[in-house]
Amino acid sequence: MITIATLTGSCILALGDLYTGMICSSDDLSKKASEIGQKTGEYVFRAPWNMDYDDNDSPYADASNLSPTSREAGWIKAGLFLYRFVPDVKKDEKANFCHFDIAGSIDMEGKQRPWRQKGFSSGIGVGLLTGLLTE
């Protein structure tokens, strides 16, 4: 399962507008995404996959998309929040999951890049997702 979105905006502080943040449960999928990103100019940076970051429990709901105790590692915690909704492919075995946080790389006013002309929608992720689906 692949998701792409802006979730908390905290990825901007870590990576700016050049890299898309990636949180991925699969080493193979992560490597493939990194290779495709290098080809398309849509660079990705993999965050650590560690369930100890998942402190998104809530006293008011099944889960919270933001940690109730801290803002640290917000984009990693938000990716793990999404992982809670990934279905099992076998009993107690979830499908591979990869989330791309485009909070910074979607910036329309940033430096011109292969996927972005200043002042226009960036289209970030189109080449990356196309490559992941076709290669």
C-alpha positions as CSV (number, residue, x, y, z in Angstrom):
1,M,0.0,0.0,0.0
2,I,1.3,3.4,-1.0
3,T,0.1,6.8,0.3
4,I,1.2,10.3,-0.6
5,A,0.1,13.4,1.2
6,T,1.1,16.3,3.5
7,L,0.2,15.4,7.0
8,T,1.9,17.6,9.7
9,G,4.2,19.9,7.8
10,S,7.0,18.9,10.1
11,C,8.8,17.2,7.2
12,I,9.6,20.6,5.8
13,L,11.8,21.4,8.8
14,A,13.7,18.2,8.3
15,L,14.1,18.1,4.5
16,G,13.1,21.4,3.0
17,D,11.7,21.4,-0.5
18,L,14.2,19.1,-2.2
19,Y,13.4,15.7,-0.7
20,T,10.1,13.9,-0.1
21,G,10.0,12.2,3.3
22,M,9.4,8.4,3.1
23,I,8.3,6.1,5.9
24,C,8.3,2.5,4.6
25,S,7.9,-0.9,6.2
26,S,9.7,-2.7,3.3
27,D,13.4,-2.5,2.6
28,D,12.8,-3.6,-1.0
29,L,10.1,-1.1,-1.7
30,S,12.1,1.7,0.0
31,K,15.2,0.8,-2.2
32,K,13.1,0.8,-5.3
33,A,11.5,4.1,-4.5
34,S,14.9,5.7,-3.9
35,E,16.2,4.4,-7.2
36,I,13.2,5.7,-9.1
37,G,13.4,9.0,-7.3
38,Q,17.0,9.4,-8.4
39,K,16.0,8.7,-12.1
40,T,13.0,11.1,-12.0
41,G,14.6,13.8,-9.9
42,E,12.0,13.3,-7.2
43,Y,14.4,12.5,-4.4
44,V,13.1,10.6,-1.3
45,F,14.6,10.3,2.1
46,R,13.7,7.3,4.2
47,A,12.9,7.8,7.9
48,P,13.6,5.1,10.4
49,W,10.9,2.5,10.6
50,N,10.5,1.9,14.3
51,M,7.2,1.3,16.0
52,D,8.5,2.9,19.2
53,Y,7.7,6.2,17.4
54,D,4.0,5.1,17.4
55,D,2.6,6.9,20.4
56,N,-0.6,8.0,18.7
57,D,-3.0,6.5,21.1
58,S,-5.8,8.8,22.2
59,P,-8.1,8.9,25.3
60,Y,-10.8,10.2,23.0
61,A,-10.6,8.1,19.9
62,D,-9.1,4.9,18.5
63,A,-6.0,6.9,17.5
64,S,-4.7,10.4,17.1
65,N,-2.9,11.6,13.9
66,L,-0.6,13.7,16.1
67,S,1.2,12.5,19.2
68,P,-0.6,13.8,22.4
69,T,2.8,14.1,24.2
70,S,5.2,15.8,21.8
71,R,5.7,17.3,18.3
72,E,9.1,15.5,17.8
73,A,9.4,13.3,14.8
74,G,5.9,14.4,13.7
75,W,6.1,13.2,10.1
76,I,7.3,9.8,11.2
77,K,4.6,9.5,13.8
78,A,2.0,10.6,11.2
79,G,3.2,7.9,8.8
80,L,2.9,5.3,11.5
81,F,-0.6,6.6,12.2
82,L,-1.6,5.7,8.7
83,Y,0.0,2.3,9.0
84,R,-2.5,1.5,11.7
85,F,-5.1,1.3,8.9
86,V,-3.1,-1.0,6.6
87,P,-5.0,-4.3,6.2
88,D,-3.5,-7.7,7.1
89,V,-2.6,-9.9,4.1
90,K,-2.3,-12.9,6.3
91,K,-3.2,-13.4,10.0
92,D,-1.0,-10.9,11.9
93,E,1.0,-9.9,8.8
94,K,0.3,-6.5,7.3
95,A,0.7,-5.6,3.7
96,N,3.9,-3.6,2.8
97,F,3.4,0.1,3.4
98,C,5.1,3.2,2.1
99,H,4.0,6.8,2.8
100,F,5.5,9.7,1.0
101,D,5.2,13.0,2.9
102,I,5.3,15.8,0.2
103,A,4.8,18.7,2.6
104,G,8.1,20.4,1.4
105,S,8.5,19.0,-2.0
106,I,5.1,20.1,-3.2
107,D,6.1,23.8,-2.6
108,M,5.1,25.7,-5.7
109,E,7.3,28.7,-5.0
110,G,10.5,26.9,-4.4
111,K,13.5,26.5,-6.6
112,Q,12.8,25.2,-10.1
113,R,13.2,21.4,-10.3
114,P,12.7,18.8,-13.0
115,W,9.1,18.3,-11.8
116,R,8.4,21.9,-10.9
117,Q,8.2,25.2,-12.7
118,K,8.1,28.2,-10.3
119,G,4.6,29.3,-9.6
120,F,2.9,26.1,-11.0
121,S,1.6,23.0,-9.2
122,S,4.6,20.8,-8.6
123,G,3.3,17.4,-9.8
124,I,5.6,15.9,-7.2
125,G,5.2,12.2,-7.0
126,V,3.7,11.5,-10.4
127,G,7.0,10.2,-11.9
128,L,7.8,8.4,-8.7
129,L,4.4,6.6,-8.4
130,T,4.3,5.8,-12.1
131,G,7.8,4.2,-11.8
132,L,6.7,2.2,-8.8
133,L,3.7,0.9,-10.6
134,T,5.4,0.1,-13.9
135,E,8.9,-1.1,-13.0
